[in-house]
Structure formats: C-alpha cells, structure tokens
Amino acid sequence: PLVLAGALLGPLMLGGCDKNLEMRGFAPTPGSLEKLELKTQSREDVVRLIGSPSSVATFNPNVWYYISSKQEQFAFFKQTTISQSVLQLNLDEGGRLQTQKSYDMADAKDIAKSLTNQFSVGVMSRSC
C-alpha cells in the first residue's frame, strides 16, 4: 500500500518542483524602444509609445525610470532575481526627450543595512 501511494503521489509532488519564472514591471512591445527619437519626441509621445514610467525621480520630474525584472523560484526555496533592467529617460524643461540610458544587474550595487544609525518617527526623549 505505501509503495502504491508513493508511486501515485510521487509524480504529483515532483511536478510542483518546477522552476517558476516571473516577469515584473516594464514590458515594452517589440520594436517600441527603437521608435524613441531623442530631441524630437515629447513627453506625450513617449507615453504613447512605451507607456507611463515605473517611477519618476524624487527631485526631478523630468527623469523617468522604466524598471523590469525577471525572478525565479524553485519549489519552496527563496525567490531570486536573475535579471533586472532600468531604462532612464531624461526630458528637458519643455518636455522633449533628451537622453536615454540603460542599466542592468552589472550596474547594481548592494546596499548594506546599517544597524547603528536607524531613525524612527515618534516621540523624542532627552536625558538630562
């Protein structure tokens, strides 16, 4: 009976161990990035061609970011990022596309969390 149960359930359990690939974020339609023209296209042209940005720079609304990543997970193990790309578009004050830069995982930097200088919002107390 145990051998029979193992023979029947084994393939079902192993079937759940396939790699799960997941695409996240910006996914341009084929050929749309090649249609971007520097110095001539407006903010509206860019949105019409490739869509709204994933993010806009905090201190400069004329810097747009289109972010995408591909992640993989095997069974119950931790999900890992296998590729990531960022397209940065810079617009001038008039809203015209000026420059285009691309970044990938080779450009990424690990940021270590500081355990000594953490700030929190709340009541501050002073010691006398």
Secondary structure, 3 states (H helix, E strand, C coil): CHHHHHHHHHHHHHHCCCEEEEEEECCCCCCCHHHCCCCCCEHHHHHHHHCCCCEECCCCCCEEEEEEEEEEEECCCCCEEEEEEEEEEEECCCCEEEEEEEEEHHHCCCCCCCCCCCCCCCCCCCCC
